[in-house]
């Protein structure tokens, strides 16, 4: 039962706490220098090829780029130089993360929201939206499908901004997700990492979220361009406060959340400006906290029911430019994880994944309650936007194996302390990739035995043999222990990791 209008208004007015972000503002100016970004993009047009090659060498050394260096890459137009950029992006990704792709699924808990963003299917004035908040029992049933029928090990749970889905609801639903455990063909399965996509929260609420045992806390700025942000987020809403949102990751890190995820919604403003905004955001977090974003997301604007802006935006991103976005982000913030979502079609995902992507979702349904209801078709009245890729996890895993990638279901890092600043050091040195390879093979073996179709097993076994041989050659001192864990999994052991 939803709360009354008066209470909602009171809740909205008490939401923003300026004292929790003004302390991070330097000399009255936030860390996104609007004029400087525009000037840098203009000043670095037609970059010298030698300079570009020097910048690529810096990326390959896993060093965060300077703004002018990133602006130069964004301005590269020569096809051969672009191909070299893509090749170096692939090498950076392989150096930092090996050849693994992490998979997850989104679980939308509600589509109630007090905000009125012009591009969003959940905006409060969209009266064609069919509103719903999942009960804890419905959350349990959704999770049972994701765990027991599909085989996911990590979720990103998604909440709108509304008093019905406040911090107490968030922590209760997360606890419910973690509480589901299902018997499988050969062992058992559960969700081992819950990442969170939620509105900006106060430090007190973020501490509660951290105590719930979450993985990454993810908030997208949507657009870093101040004027455009104001036009798209009407005054009087919580989301209209640009700085409350901009500094939410500062509050999260202060509250003890080690891993944070940033992103921009490409299609709201000039994509070059947004990439620069992401870079400045990463550099700001590195400077203030010694740790940059655990992940960067780059969703493109997609159609939504009764939201004309999604069709009319003058800043829609072409496919070639989208590929360049992914390439430049990988080069500019070389240590970060990069998330490519099912907003994109299978064809686009196939084409751009080589440019540095580390995480994708699969078997995704974003209608409220869509997993347990086994909805085969998308329902615009229940979704924030429409998906481009609705393939099953089994299909996606099989395709990734054909492409030479191993699907990782690993969630060991955050339980072993490989988070925050510690994982930053491991990523920059390339050491984290070794842990990733070991645990990717172990978790992939587990998933194949429990969930893979016969068709997928054929190609999966081939890549497992290849990966095991690479471990034997590269890590002979660890290989006996690895094989001990591997055989335990073959015998039904689960959640075994380095």
NUBA-35324 format. One record per residue (C-alpha): residue number from 1; residue in one letter; z negated, y negated, x. Coordinates in nm, 3 decimals. Each point is the difference from the previous one (the first is absolute). Layout:
BEGIN
NUM; A; Z; Y; X;
...
// end
This chain:
BEGIN
1; X; 0.000; 0.000; 0.000;
2; X; 0.105; -0.329; 0.152;
3; X; -0.239; -0.289; 0.046;
4; X; 0.017; -0.317; -0.210;
5; X; 0.214; -0.303; 0.079;
6; X; -0.300; -0.222; 0.075;
7; X; -0.136; 0.249; 0.250;
8; X; 0.344; 0.034; 0.163;
9; X; 0.021; -0.379; 0.043;
10; X; -0.347; -0.008; 0.153;
11; X; 0.089; 0.286; 0.233;
12; X; 0.317; -0.176; 0.115;
13; X; -0.187; -0.323; 0.076;
14; X; -0.260; 0.180; 0.213;
15; X; 0.250; 0.202; 0.200;
16; X; 0.099; -0.231; 0.285;
17; X; -0.257; -0.091; 0.264;
18; X; 0.140; -0.269; 0.227;
19; X; -0.286; 0.029; 0.249;
20; X; 0.124; 0.349; 0.084;
21; X; 0.331; -0.121; 0.139;
22; X; -0.039; -0.364; 0.107;
23; X; -0.203; 0.113; 0.303;
24; X; 0.311; 0.168; 0.136;
25; X; 0.229; -0.302; -0.037;
26; X; 0.063; -0.183; 0.327;
27; X; 0.005; -0.381; -0.012;
28; X; 0.078; -0.005; -0.371;
29; X; 0.325; 0.196; 0.034;
30; X; 0.055; 0.366; -0.084;
31; X; 0.176; 0.238; 0.240;
32; X; 0.344; -0.013; -0.166;
33; X; 0.166; -0.311; 0.150;
34; X; 0.271; -0.061; -0.257;
35; X; 0.196; -0.266; 0.192;
36; X; -0.032; 0.180; 0.333;
37; X; 0.143; 0.322; -0.143;
38; X; 0.302; -0.181; -0.140;
39; X; 0.050; -0.186; 0.329;
40; X; -0.029; 0.322; 0.204;
41; X; 0.261; 0.178; -0.210;
42; X; 0.234; -0.295; 0.046;
43; X; -0.066; -0.041; 0.374;
44; X; 0.065; 0.367; 0.078;
45; X; 0.342; 0.035; -0.157;
46; X; 0.266; 0.174; 0.210;
47; X; -0.248; 0.149; 0.249;
48; X; 0.120; 0.092; 0.348;
49; X; 0.056; 0.380; 0.028;
50; X; -0.196; 0.019; 0.326;
51; X; -0.297; -0.166; -0.166;
52; X; 0.022; 0.245; -0.289;
53; X; -0.005; 0.293; 0.244;
54; X; -0.311; -0.145; 0.169;
55; X; -0.168; -0.026; -0.341;
56; X; 0.088; 0.363; -0.075;
57; X; -0.163; 0.107; 0.327;
58; X; -0.319; -0.173; -0.113;
59; X; 0.012; 0.188; -0.333;
60; X; 0.046; 0.328; 0.185;
61; X; -0.318; -0.082; 0.194;
62; X; -0.175; -0.018; -0.343;
63; X; -0.082; -0.370; 0.030;
64; X; -0.008; -0.225; -0.305;
65; X; 0.284; -0.252; 0.016;
66; X; -0.033; -0.378; 0.003;
67; X; 0.136; -0.194; -0.301;
68; X; 0.301; -0.135; 0.194;
69; X; 0.083; 0.351; 0.122;
70; X; -0.010; 0.135; -0.355;
71; X; 0.210; -0.291; -0.124;
72; X; 0.261; 0.085; 0.265;
73; X; 0.021; 0.362; -0.120;
74; X; 0.032; -0.117; -0.360;
75; X; 0.300; -0.210; 0.104;
76; X; 0.190; 0.276; 0.182;
77; X; 0.341; 0.046; -0.163;
78; X; 0.194; 0.195; 0.262;
79; X; 0.054; 0.357; -0.123;
80; X; -0.045; 0.166; 0.339;
81; X; -0.320; -0.192; 0.062;
82; X; -0.127; 0.094; -0.347;
83; X; 0.068; 0.364; 0.077;
84; X; -0.198; -0.035; 0.322;
85; X; -0.286; -0.155; -0.195;
86; X; 0.002; 0.295; -0.241;
87; X; 0.002; 0.249; 0.288;
88; X; -0.295; -0.170; 0.168;
89; X; -0.185; -0.011; -0.335;
90; X; 0.048; 0.377; -0.024;
91; X; -0.130; 0.043; 0.355;
92; X; -0.304; -0.217; -0.071;
93; X; -0.079; 0.199; -0.311;
94; X; 0.035; 0.329; 0.187;
95; X; -0.216; -0.126; 0.287;
96; X; -0.282; -0.115; -0.228;
97; X; 0.016; 0.250; -0.288;
98; X; 0.217; 0.287; 0.124;
99; X; 0.249; 0.141; -0.255;
100; X; -0.238; 0.035; -0.292;
101; X; 0.020; -0.158; -0.345;
102; X; -0.318; -0.028; -0.205;
103; X; 0.030; 0.050; -0.375;
104; X; -0.212; -0.125; -0.286;
105; X; 0.017; -0.070; -0.372;
106; X; -0.100; -0.305; -0.203;
107; X; -0.252; 0.039; -0.283;
108; X; -0.007; -0.297; -0.235;
109; X; -0.338; -0.029; -0.169;
110; X; 0.081; -0.281; -0.243;
111; X; 0.255; -0.263; -0.094;
112; X; -0.248; -0.260; -0.125;
113; X; 0.021; -0.328; 0.191;
114; X; -0.124; -0.357; -0.045;
115; X; 0.279; -0.144; 0.216;
116; X; 0.342; -0.116; -0.114;
117; X; 0.234; 0.053; 0.294;
118; X; 0.358; -0.076; -0.102;
119; X; 0.144; 0.314; 0.164;
120; X; -0.252; 0.262; -0.118;
121; X; 0.021; 0.242; -0.292;
122; X; -0.380; -0.009; -0.028;
123; X; -0.020; -0.380; -0.046;
124; X; -0.243; -0.085; -0.279;
125; X; 0.266; -0.174; -0.214;
126; X; 0.230; 0.304; -0.002;
127; X; -0.077; 0.110; -0.355;
128; X; 0.242; 0.290; 0.020;
129; X; -0.222; 0.174; 0.255;
130; X; -0.197; 0.296; -0.138;
131; X; -0.347; -0.062; 0.146;
132; X; -0.234; 0.277; 0.108;
133; X; -0.296; 0.068; 0.228;
134; X; -0.050; 0.360; 0.113;
135; X; -0.335; 0.154; -0.084;
136; X; -0.175; 0.199; 0.272;
137; X; 0.107; 0.321; -0.174;
138; X; 0.361; -0.120; 0.000;
139; X; -0.032; -0.089; 0.369;
140; X; -0.121; 0.353; 0.066;
141; X; 0.297; 0.151; -0.186;
142; X; 0.248; -0.221; 0.185;
143; X; -0.154; 0.103; 0.330;
144; X; 0.009; 0.369; -0.090;
145; X; 0.377; -0.021; -0.044;
146; X; 0.049; -0.191; 0.325;
147; X; -0.221; 0.244; 0.192;
148; X; 0.062; 0.335; -0.165;
149; X; 0.363; -0.017; -0.110;
150; X; 0.156; -0.229; 0.261;
151; X; -0.224; 0.036; 0.303;
152; X; -0.077; -0.359; 0.092;
153; X; -0.288; -0.061; 0.240;
154; X; -0.007; -0.380; -0.014;
155; X; 0.042; -0.249; -0.281;
156; X; 0.023; -0.371; -0.037;
157; X; -0.191; -0.099; -0.312;
158; X; 0.122; -0.318; -0.167;
159; X; -0.199; -0.245; -0.212;
160; X; 0.086; -0.317; -0.189;
161; X; -0.231; -0.300; 0.006;
162; X; -0.218; 0.018; -0.310;
163; X; -0.374; 0.036; -0.081;
164; X; 0.069; 0.342; -0.156;
165; X; 0.105; 0.123; 0.345;
166; X; -0.256; -0.179; 0.214;
167; X; -0.165; 0.136; 0.314;
168; X; -0.225; 0.242; -0.192;
169; X; 0.304; 0.153; -0.172;
170; X; 0.180; 0.020; 0.336;
171; X; -0.281; 0.185; 0.175;
172; X; -0.050; 0.237; -0.296;
173; X; 0.367; 0.094; -0.011;
174; X; 0.014; 0.050; 0.377;
175; X; -0.304; 0.227; -0.020;
176; X; 0.174; 0.195; -0.278;
177; X; 0.317; 0.043; 0.209;
178; X; -0.197; 0.127; 0.298;
179; X; -0.188; 0.244; -0.225;
180; X; 0.308; 0.203; -0.100;
181; X; 0.050; 0.330; 0.183;
182; X; 0.266; 0.253; -0.104;
183; X; 0.070; 0.360; 0.101;
184; X; 0.354; 0.050; 0.132;
185; X; 0.225; 0.295; 0.086;
186; X; -0.176; 0.065; 0.328;
187; X; -0.300; -0.233; 0.020;
188; X; -0.125; -0.317; -0.165;
189; X; 0.109; -0.362; -0.021;
190; X; -0.150; -0.342; -0.058;
191; X; 0.064; -0.369; 0.060;
192; X; -0.130; -0.084; 0.345;
193; X; 0.088; -0.367; 0.027;
194; X; 0.004; -0.260; -0.276;
195; X; 0.171; -0.323; 0.097;
196; X; -0.043; -0.294; -0.235;
197; X; 0.242; -0.262; -0.132;
198; X; -0.221; -0.248; -0.179;
199; X; -0.044; -0.373; -0.054;
200; X; -0.175; -0.214; 0.261;
201; X; -0.373; 0.062; -0.023;
202; X; -0.318; -0.173; 0.109;
203; X; -0.180; 0.118; 0.312;
204; X; -0.272; 0.159; -0.213;
205; X; 0.252; 0.199; -0.203;
206; X; 0.193; 0.095; 0.313;
207; X; -0.317; 0.147; 0.147;
208; X; -0.034; 0.215; -0.313;
209; X; 0.362; 0.108; 0.038;
210; X; -0.060; 0.091; 0.363;
211; X; -0.307; 0.205; -0.095;
212; X; 0.219; 0.199; -0.243;
213; X; 0.175; 0.155; 0.301;
214; X; 0.342; -0.156; -0.035;
215; X; 0.276; 0.011; 0.257;
216; X; 0.220; -0.310; 0.011;
217; X; -0.058; -0.308; -0.218;
218; X; 0.338; -0.143; -0.091;
219; X; 0.080; -0.345; -0.140;
220; X; 0.342; -0.163; 0.015;
221; X; 0.036; -0.375; 0.029;
222; X; 0.321; 0.039; -0.209;
223; X; 0.153; -0.310; 0.163;
224; X; -0.128; -0.198; 0.295;
225; X; 0.201; -0.307; -0.103;
226; X; -0.256; -0.240; -0.147;
227; X; 0.223; -0.185; -0.247;
228; X; 0.160; 0.319; -0.132;
229; X; -0.341; 0.163; -0.029;
230; X; -0.116; -0.286; -0.221;
231; X; 0.309; 0.020; -0.221;
232; X; -0.039; 0.376; -0.058;
233; X; -0.377; 0.006; -0.060;
234; X; -0.089; -0.244; -0.280;
235; X; -0.293; -0.236; 0.043;
236; X; -0.323; 0.107; -0.162;
237; X; 0.038; 0.364; 0.101;
238; X; -0.196; 0.165; 0.279;
239; X; 0.316; 0.082; 0.186;
240; X; 0.109; -0.364; 0.011;
241; X; -0.250; -0.057; 0.283;
242; X; 0.223; 0.063; 0.302;
243; X; -0.281; -0.002; 0.256;
244; X; -0.235; 0.231; -0.193;
245; X; 0.273; 0.260; 0.028;
246; X; 0.114; -0.094; 0.350;
247; X; -0.345; 0.053; 0.149;
248; X; -0.092; 0.317; -0.189;
249; X; 0.055; 0.217; 0.309;
250; X; -0.238; -0.218; 0.198;
251; X; -0.265; 0.072; -0.262;
252; X; 0.084; 0.372; 0.000;
253; X; -0.040; 0.032; 0.377;
254; X; -0.321; -0.203; -0.015;
255; X; -0.126; 0.237; -0.272;
256; X; 0.051; 0.305; 0.221;
257; X; 0.335; 0.132; -0.124;
258; X; 0.172; 0.109; 0.321;
259; X; 0.358; 0.046; -0.123;
260; X; 0.185; -0.267; -0.195;
261; X; 0.357; -0.011; -0.128;
262; X; 0.214; -0.310; -0.048;
263; X; 0.341; -0.052; -0.157;
264; X; 0.246; -0.236; -0.162;
265; X; 0.210; 0.048; -0.312;
266; X; 0.349; -0.060; 0.129;
267; X; 0.217; -0.182; -0.251;
268; X; -0.240; -0.282; -0.084;
269; X; 0.107; -0.225; 0.289;
270; X; 0.216; 0.007; 0.316;
271; X; -0.063; 0.338; 0.164;
272; X; 0.006; -0.149; 0.351;
273; X; -0.290; -0.229; -0.085;
274; X; -0.196; 0.293; -0.145;
275; X; 0.044; 0.210; 0.315;
276; X; -0.134; -0.294; 0.201;
277; X; -0.291; -0.024; -0.242;
278; X; -0.084; 0.367; 0.056;
279; X; 0.008; -0.055; 0.375;
280; X; -0.230; -0.303; -0.020;
281; X; -0.236; 0.200; -0.222;
282; X; -0.013; 0.286; 0.251;
283; X; -0.056; -0.238; 0.292;
284; X; -0.276; -0.181; -0.189;
285; X; -0.190; 0.324; -0.064;
286; X; 0.048; 0.108; 0.361;
287; X; -0.133; -0.335; 0.121;
288; X; -0.300; -0.020; -0.232;
289; X; -0.103; 0.368; -0.011;
290; X; 0.178; 0.176; 0.285;
291; X; 0.179; 0.226; -0.248;
292; X; 0.328; -0.051; -0.182;
293; X; 0.121; 0.151; -0.327;
294; X; -0.019; 0.378; -0.024;
295; X; 0.312; -0.013; -0.218;
296; X; 0.273; -0.244; -0.100;
297; X; 0.191; 0.048; -0.326;
298; X; 0.334; -0.157; -0.089;
299; X; 0.072; 0.067; -0.369;
300; X; 0.308; -0.158; -0.154;
301; X; -0.003; -0.167; -0.340;
302; X; 0.093; 0.253; -0.270;
303; X; 0.081; -0.032; -0.374;
304; X; -0.293; -0.007; -0.243;
305; X; -0.005; 0.004; -0.379;
306; X; 0.015; -0.347; -0.157;
307; X; -0.015; -0.175; 0.340;
308; X; 0.323; -0.202; 0.040;
309; X; -0.098; -0.129; 0.344;
310; X; 0.061; 0.342; 0.153;
311; X; 0.367; -0.027; -0.095;
312; X; 0.048; -0.371; 0.070;
313; X; -0.167; -0.056; 0.338;
314; X; 0.232; -0.180; 0.246;
315; X; -0.171; 0.174; 0.292;
316; X; 0.094; 0.361; -0.064;
317; X; 0.026; 0.197; 0.325;
318; X; 0.324; 0.182; 0.082;
319; X; -0.020; 0.354; 0.135;
320; X; 0.111; -0.096; 0.351;
321; X; -0.256; -0.278; 0.013;
322; X; -0.266; 0.243; -0.124;
323; X; 0.078; 0.230; 0.291;
324; X; -0.029; -0.295; 0.237;
325; X; -0.341; -0.090; -0.151;
326; X; -0.132; 0.347; 0.079;
327; X; 0.146; -0.006; 0.351;
328; X; -0.145; -0.340; 0.087;
329; X; -0.345; 0.075; -0.143;
330; X; -0.014; 0.319; 0.208;
331; X; 0.095; -0.200; 0.311;
332; X; -0.222; -0.301; -0.071;
333; X; -0.318; 0.195; -0.091;
334; X; 0.073; 0.323; 0.190;
335; X; -0.337; 0.171; -0.051;
336; X; -0.014; -0.028; -0.379;
337; X; 0.067; 0.269; -0.258;
338; X; 0.294; -0.087; -0.226;
339; X; 0.021; 0.101; -0.366;
340; X; 0.330; 0.056; -0.182;
341; X; -0.061; 0.058; -0.370;
342; X; 0.184; 0.173; -0.281;
343; X; 0.113; -0.337; -0.130;
344; X; 0.304; 0.078; 0.215;
345; X; 0.269; 0.255; -0.088;
346; X; 0.029; 0.328; 0.194;
347; X; 0.316; -0.132; 0.165;
348; X; -0.173; -0.313; 0.130;
349; X; -0.305; 0.193; 0.115;
350; X; 0.225; 0.243; 0.188;
351; X; 0.179; -0.287; 0.172;
352; X; -0.296; -0.215; 0.107;
353; X; -0.272; 0.254; 0.078;
354; X; 0.125; 0.033; 0.360;
355; X; -0.071; -0.368; 0.065;
356; X; -0.371; 0.054; 0.045;
357; X; -0.151; 0.119; -0.329;
358; X; -0.317; 0.210; 0.025;
359; X; -0.108; 0.049; -0.364;
360; X; 0.178; 0.072; -0.329;
361; X; -0.110; 0.104; -0.345;
362; X; 0.146; 0.290; -0.200;
363; X; -0.034; 0.155; -0.348;
364; X; -0.099; -0.353; -0.096;
365; X; -0.075; -0.103; -0.357;
366; X; -0.134; -0.346; -0.069;
367; X; -0.044; 0.016; -0.376;
368; X; -0.368; 0.001; -0.097;
369; X; -0.092; 0.365; -0.055;
370; X; 0.352; 0.120; 0.084;
371; X; -0.095; 0.294; 0.225;
372; X; -0.213; 0.193; -0.249;
373; X; 0.239; -0.086; -0.283;
374; X; 0.282; 0.147; 0.213;
375; X; 0.230; -0.288; -0.090;
376; X; 0.352; 0.079; 0.117;
377; X; 0.143; -0.345; -0.067;
378; X; -0.125; -0.341; 0.098;
379; X; -0.151; -0.213; -0.277;
380; X; 0.045; -0.370; 0.060;
381; X; -0.281; -0.102; -0.236;
382; X; -0.251; 0.193; 0.213;
383; X; 0.128; -0.088; 0.348;
384; X; -0.024; -0.301; 0.228;
385; X; 0.364; 0.052; 0.103;
386; X; 0.259; 0.280; 0.008;
387; X; 0.020; 0.250; 0.284;
388; X; 0.317; 0.082; 0.191;
389; X; -0.107; 0.342; 0.134;
390; X; -0.172; 0.248; -0.233;
391; X; 0.063; 0.315; 0.206;
392; X; -0.273; 0.260; 0.039;
393; X; -0.212; 0.025; 0.313;
394; X; 0.158; 0.340; 0.069;
395; X; 0.349; -0.153; -0.001;
396; X; -0.104; -0.288; 0.224;
397; X; -0.179; 0.229; 0.247;
398; X; 0.308; 0.222; 0.021;
399; X; 0.229; -0.297; 0.064;
400; X; -0.232; -0.141; 0.267;
401; X; 0.002; 0.336; 0.179;
402; X; 0.380; 0.004; -0.008;
403; X; -0.010; -0.348; 0.156;
404; X; -0.228; 0.119; 0.281;
405; X; -0.329; -0.140; -0.129;
406; X; -0.319; 0.193; -0.061;
407; X; -0.197; -0.102; -0.307;
408; X; -0.360; -0.073; 0.086;
409; X; -0.282; 0.041; -0.251;
410; X; -0.257; -0.091; 0.263;
411; X; -0.303; -0.208; -0.097;
412; X; -0.208; 0.080; 0.307;
413; X; 0.006; -0.339; 0.168;
414; X; -0.234; -0.186; -0.229;
415; X; -0.248; 0.289; 0.002;
416; X; 0.003; 0.021; 0.381;
417; X; -0.047; -0.370; 0.063;
418; X; 0.365; -0.063; 0.088;
419; X; 0.010; -0.316; -0.209;
420; X; -0.011; -0.375; 0.049;
421; X; -0.009; -0.124; 0.358;
422; X; -0.033; 0.352; 0.141;
423; X; 0.327; 0.117; -0.153;
424; X; 0.172; -0.321; 0.114;
425; X; -0.070; 0.096; 0.361;
426; X; 0.124; 0.354; -0.058;
427; X; 0.317; -0.120; -0.172;
428; X; 0.089; -0.250; 0.271;
429; X; -0.048; 0.264; 0.270;
430; X; 0.197; 0.269; -0.186;
431; X; -0.301; 0.234; 0.002;
432; X; -0.040; 0.004; -0.379;
433; X; 0.339; 0.167; -0.033;
434; X; -0.140; 0.310; 0.172;
435; X; -0.280; 0.036; -0.254;
436; X; 0.257; -0.066; -0.270;
437; X; 0.232; 0.275; 0.117;
438; X; -0.278; 0.260; 0.012;
439; X; -0.136; -0.087; -0.342;
440; X; 0.344; -0.049; -0.153;
441; X; 0.091; 0.361; 0.083;
442; X; -0.333; 0.136; -0.127;
443; X; 0.017; -0.188; -0.330;
444; X; 0.368; 0.075; -0.044;
445; X; -0.071; 0.372; 0.050;
446; X; -0.269; -0.028; -0.267;
447; X; 0.229; -0.175; -0.250;
448; X; 0.293; 0.237; 0.060;
449; X; -0.219; 0.304; -0.062;
450; X; -0.152; -0.147; -0.315;
451; X; 0.278; -0.196; -0.168;
452; X; 0.348; 0.027; 0.154;
453; X; 0.289; 0.148; -0.194;
454; X; 0.190; 0.291; 0.158;
455; X; 0.288; -0.234; 0.082;
456; X; -0.230; -0.248; 0.173;
457; X; -0.181; 0.275; 0.192;
458; X; 0.321; 0.092; 0.183;
459; X; 0.054; -0.341; 0.157;
460; X; -0.375; -0.063; 0.035;
461; X; -0.049; 0.308; 0.215;
462; X; 0.274; -0.116; 0.234;
463; X; -0.164; -0.334; 0.066;
464; X; -0.344; 0.160; 0.037;
465; X; 0.134; 0.228; 0.275;
466; X; 0.152; -0.301; 0.176;
467; X; -0.320; -0.206; -0.025;
468; X; -0.225; 0.284; 0.117;
469; X; 0.221; 0.048; 0.305;
470; X; -0.020; -0.375; 0.079;
471; X; -0.380; 0.015; -0.020;
472; X; -0.003; 0.302; 0.232;
473; X; 0.215; -0.181; 0.255;
474; X; -0.165; -0.343; -0.022;
475; X; -0.366; 0.098; -0.051;
476; X; -0.061; 0.338; 0.166;
477; X; -0.372; -0.069; 0.041;
478; X; -0.043; -0.050; -0.377;
479; X; 0.248; 0.264; -0.114;
480; X; -0.242; 0.300; -0.019;
481; X; -0.240; -0.195; -0.225;
482; X; 0.292; -0.124; -0.205;
483; X; 0.124; 0.354; -0.058;
484; X; -0.352; 0.110; -0.097;
485; X; -0.006; -0.268; -0.271;
486; X; 0.357; 0.087; -0.100;
487; X; -0.087; 0.367; -0.057;
488; X; -0.311; -0.095; -0.196;
489; X; 0.223; -0.198; -0.236;
490; X; 0.240; 0.293; -0.033;
491; X; -0.301; 0.207; -0.110;
492; X; -0.098; -0.251; -0.272;
493; X; -0.210; -0.249; 0.196;
494; X; 0.049; -0.358; -0.114;
495; X; -0.066; -0.355; 0.122;
496; X; -0.017; 0.100; 0.366;
497; X; 0.087; -0.275; 0.244;
498; X; -0.035; -0.151; 0.347;
// end
